[in-house]
Amino acid sequence: MLLESQILYRLGKMDACMDIYLKLQKSKIESLEINSVASLVASGRASEVQRMMDTLRVKATSSFELAFNTACYLIESNKYTDAEQLLLSARRIGQETLLDENLPDDEIEIELAPIAVQLAYVQQVRLLPPKEPHKMQLQSNPSLHPSRQERSLGVN
């Protein structure tokens, strides 16, 4: 059933996907809440997120993925200040988690890129300039041969 729900999610059939997740709530499937929140938000049912999290007795900050998905619910609900705070927490939790897993810095950056994008969006909506820790800047990529060095957009 879990695989079926993931396939339905990828196919964009959010209501059918969410129906399966609701049936699976009583099971002890690891990280079910992460996919459930994502499915609720993607299916236009963001208003159900808090109730579902209360039912599962899970906190938004239990993982960086859940914090990110919950922040998406807050954005959908126009709660930009709360979303920004949760995205900052998601970034911190993600950095700690991925460092503990010994992921290389470039993989950590890729894994956390959606958080940086949503954070920039929230700050733009709130009409705040980006803050220094996640300011976007142009930087050279030194791993390229000097004759083929390019400029790339990096997120710090």
C-alpha positions in Angstrom: 0.0 0.0 0.0 2.9 2.4 0.8 4.4 1.9 -2.7 1.0 2.4 -4.3 0.5 5.7 -2.4 4.0 6.9 -3.5 3.2 6.0 -7.1 -0.1 7.9 -6.9 1.7 10.9 -5.5 4.1 10.9 -8.4 1.2 10.6 -10.8 -0.4 13.6 -9.2 -3.4 11.7 -7.9 -3.3 13.3 -4.5 -6.8 12.4 -3.3 -6.2 8.7 -3.9 -2.8 8.9 -2.4 -4.1 10.6 0.7 -6.8 8.0 1.1 -4.1 5.3 1.4 -2.1 7.4 3.8 -5.1 7.8 6.0 -5.6 4.0 6.0 -1.9 3.5 6.9 -2.0 5.9 9.9 -2.5 3.1 12.4 0.5 1.2 11.1 4.0 1.8 12.4 5.5 2.8 9.1 8.6 5.0 9.6 8.3 8.6 8.2 4.6 8.1 7.2 3.9 11.6 8.6 6.4 13.2 6.2 4.6 11.8 3.1 1.2 12.4 4.6 1.8 16.1 5.2 3.3 16.5 1.7 0.2 14.8 0.2 -2.2 16.9 2.1 -0.5 20.1 1.0 -0.2 18.9 -2.6 -3.8 17.8 -2.8 -5.1 21.2 -1.6 -6.1 19.8 1.8 -3.6 21.9 3.8 -6.3 22.8 6.3 -6.1 19.1 7.5 -2.4 19.1 8.3 -2.5 20.2 11.9 -5.3 17.7 12.8 -3.4 14.9 11.1 -0.2 15.8 13.0 -2.1 15.9 16.3 -3.7 12.5 15.5 -0.2 11.0 14.8 1.2 12.8 17.9 4.1 14.2 15.9 5.9 17.5 16.1 6.8 19.5 13.0 10.5 19.6 14.1 10.9 15.8 14.5 12.8 15.8 11.1 13.9 18.4 8.7 11.7 16.8 6.0 8.6 17.1 8.2 9.5 20.7 9.2 9.8 21.6 5.5 6.5 20.0 4.5 4.8 21.6 7.5 6.3 25.0 6.5 4.7 24.4 3.0 1.4 24.0 4.8 2.0 27.3 6.7 2.8 29.0 3.4 -0.4 27.7 1.9 -2.2 29.1 4.9 -0.5 32.5 4.5 1.3 32.2 7.8 4.6 33.5 6.5 6.3 34.4 9.8 5.6 30.9 11.2 6.7 29.3 7.9 10.0 31.3 8.0 10.8 30.2 11.5 10.0 26.6 10.7 12.1 26.7 7.5 15.1 28.1 9.6 14.6 25.2 12.0 14.4 22.7 9.0 17.7 24.0 7.7 19.4 23.7 11.1 17.9 20.2 11.7 18.8 19.1 8.2 22.4 20.3 8.4 22.8 18.5 11.8 21.2 15.3 10.5 23.1 15.1 7.2 26.4 15.9 8.9 25.7 13.1 11.3 25.2 10.8 8.3 28.6 12.0 6.9 27.2 13.3 3.7 29.6 15.5 1.7 29.0 19.3 1.8 27.8 19.4 -1.8 25.2 16.6 -1.2 24.0 18.5 1.9 23.6 21.6 -0.1 21.6 19.8 -2.8 19.4 18.1 -0.1 18.7 21.4 1.6 18.2 23.5 -1.6 14.3 23.3 -1.5 14.5 24.8 2.0 16.6 27.7 0.8 14.2 28.3 -2.1 11.1 28.3 0.1 12.9 30.5 2.6 13.7 33.0 -0.1 10.1 32.9 -1.3 8.8 33.6 2.2 11.2 36.4 2.7 10.2 37.9 -0.7 6.5 37.6 0.1 7.2 39.3 3.4 9.2 42.0 1.6 12.3 41.3 3.7 15.8 41.3 2.2 17.5 37.9 2.4 19.6 37.6 5.6 23.3 36.8 5.4 23.3 33.1 6.3 21.3 32.1 3.2 22.2 35.0 0.9 22.5 33.9 -2.8 25.7 34.9 -4.5 27.7 34.3 -7.6 30.8 32.2 -7.1 33.4 30.5 -9.2 33.5 26.7 -9.4 37.1 25.9 -8.7 36.7 22.2 -9.6 36.4 23.1 -13.3 39.5 23.4 -15.4 40.7 27.1 -15.5 40.0 27.4 -19.2 36.5 26.2 -18.7 35.7 27.9 -15.4 32.1 29.0 -15.2 30.0 31.2 -12.9 27.4 29.4 -10.9 24.7 30.4 -8.5 25.5 29.1 -5.0 23.4 29.1 -1.9 25.2 29.6 1.4 
